[in-house]
């Protein structure tokens, strides 16, 4: 007897090849116009689906999960972070959660380095100057930025992405420092010539560049608070390709405006898709629309992981990327 295909509801447009494969394997409903689900649409989806495939734009909180139907047994998130899903409520209701770790590491690390260089060498300001038609030619003192070679980089969160950033930064001649819940393996420290700081406060005050690469959890909300941001020296820049909630954006904007922090490169924001207007007004802030993992290869790899997680679960096995609360 042929097994009934599970009803899989996908909340956003995915790459064509991934959607086609999902249509072949499952009873799949796609979001053809790519408009983010409203809370009402999300509730309707969890009432009916066997499997929900949300993204970071979908807030699958306790209120939504309270109205989930009895068939919902898997939330296969398209993305690495799971701060948009109430993991505790999922556990209480017997709903398995999966994500797509590992496949975005190199792409996000590339973007981190791009932002470090863009801010320190004033790349977007240079582009604007050319496009404005106001550039009058080379000048010995024109568009002066800062050399990266020999500077100190402080990485907050030394997981896969943090380590990938460190490897790239080492090639640019930066000295690698990091703060993490625990020290990484000595072999990794030796490879990266990395210095571990148990105290985040002590690290911040000594760095030229800070890269935020930790996940957003209750423990990391405003980890870079107003008090901690004031520890940075006035030549320091901050880059964030993780989650906007890790930084107190209003405090960051104030300190950049006053000249107490040299600049910032942000790919993520506290109130996405809204962007703090104070940050938008700063010339020495580079802002990107959450595109750190936006490569064709990365999105396909994410989709493949979602498919594997669903197929494994439907076949009665533990999916390879099952998320457990203790992991975050």
Order of alpha helices (4+ residues) and beta strands (2+ residues): beta-alpha-beta-alpha-beta-alpha-beta-alpha-beta-alpha-alpha-beta-alpha-beta-alpha-beta-alpha-beta-alpha-beta-alpha-beta-alpha-beta-alpha
